[in-house]
Amino acid sequence: MKTFKEFQDFVKATAKGHDEKDTLPTYAALGLAGECGEFVEMVKKAYRGDGPLDYVAAASELGDATWYIARAAHKLGIPLQAIAEITEYKLTARKTLGKDHKREYSEMTKIILRLGGWEDPDIDEGGS
């Protein structure tokens, strides 16, 4: 895999249809919470001294979480590439604009989502 789109396509191909009837990313959100919980539990045990962190297992849990993120994005119709660009822009704006970054970020988010091919009536002026 070389691109976010390729990964998102792979996730779609490997999804078993548990959430096909659901218009919301409910199954993906629940799965993401579970995988993040497993990762957090591993880190917690290492933190309290129960043994070293197993980096291979940690990478596996993060990979599972990434699968669910891609699935949630698919259910919302948002390309992963757009999500990555939005995050990059938000962090850059926060660093350069400080507290004033929110309005700029909101406008850029709308632009990036539209460029990514996402069309949603709630993103137009007056929506959120």
Solvent accessible surface area in square Angstrom, and as a share of the most:
residue,aa,sasa,rsa
1,M,140,0.63
2,K,183,0.78
3,T,72,0.42
4,F,90,0.37
5,K,135,0.57
6,E,76,0.34
7,F,43,0.18
8,Q,20,0.09
9,D,71,0.37
10,F,93,0.39
11,V,0,0.00
12,K,113,0.48
13,A,86,0.67
14,T,57,0.33
15,A,22,0.17
16,K,170,0.72
17,G,35,0.34
18,H,118,0.53
19,D,5,0.03
20,E,111,0.50
21,K,203,0.86
22,D,46,0.24
23,T,121,0.70
24,L,114,0.57
25,P,25,0.15
26,T,61,0.36
27,Y,82,0.31
28,A,0,0.00
29,A,53,0.41
30,L,122,0.61
31,G,16,0.15
32,L,47,0.23
33,A,66,0.51
34,G,38,0.37
35,E,27,0.12
36,C,55,0.33
37,G,39,0.37
38,E,88,0.39
39,F,54,0.22
40,V,92,0.53
41,E,69,0.31
42,M,42,0.19
43,V,60,0.34
44,K,85,0.36
45,K,86,0.37
46,A,30,0.23
47,Y,192,0.73
48,R,138,0.50
49,G,61,0.58
50,D,88,0.45
51,G,32,0.31
52,P,131,0.82
53,L,48,0.24
54,D,77,0.40
55,Y,168,0.64
56,V,124,0.71
57,A,35,0.27
58,A,7,0.06
59,A,63,0.48
60,S,61,0.39
61,E,26,0.12
62,L,86,0.43
63,G,38,0.36
64,D,57,0.30
65,A,8,0.06
66,T,61,0.35
67,W,54,0.19
68,Y,35,0.13
69,I,75,0.38
70,A,0,0.00
71,R,2,0.01
72,A,18,0.14
73,A,3,0.02
74,H,62,0.27
75,K,38,0.16
76,L,83,0.41
77,G,41,0.40
78,I,23,0.11
79,P,40,0.25
80,L,14,0.07
81,Q,84,0.37
82,A,4,0.03
83,I,59,0.30
84,A,34,0.26
85,E,67,0.30
86,I,20,0.10
87,T,59,0.34
88,E,116,0.52
89,Y,56,0.21
90,K,55,0.23
91,L,93,0.46
92,T,73,0.42
93,A,4,0.03
94,R,113,0.41
95,K,177,0.75
96,T,97,0.57
97,L,83,0.41
98,G,34,0.33
99,K,193,0.82
100,D,114,0.59
101,H,16,0.07
102,K,141,0.60
103,R,197,0.72
104,E,79,0.35
105,Y,54,0.21
106,S,49,0.32
107,E,77,0.35
108,M,53,0.24
109,T,27,0.16
110,K,25,0.11
111,I,83,0.42
112,I,16,0.08
113,L,12,0.06
114,R,87,0.32
115,L,148,0.74
116,G,33,0.32
117,G,59,0.56
118,W,44,0.15
119,E,128,0.58
120,D,40,0.21
121,P,112,0.70
122,D,93,0.48
123,I,10,0.05
124,D,66,0.34
125,E,136,0.61
126,G,89,0.86
127,G,36,0.35
128,S,126,0.82
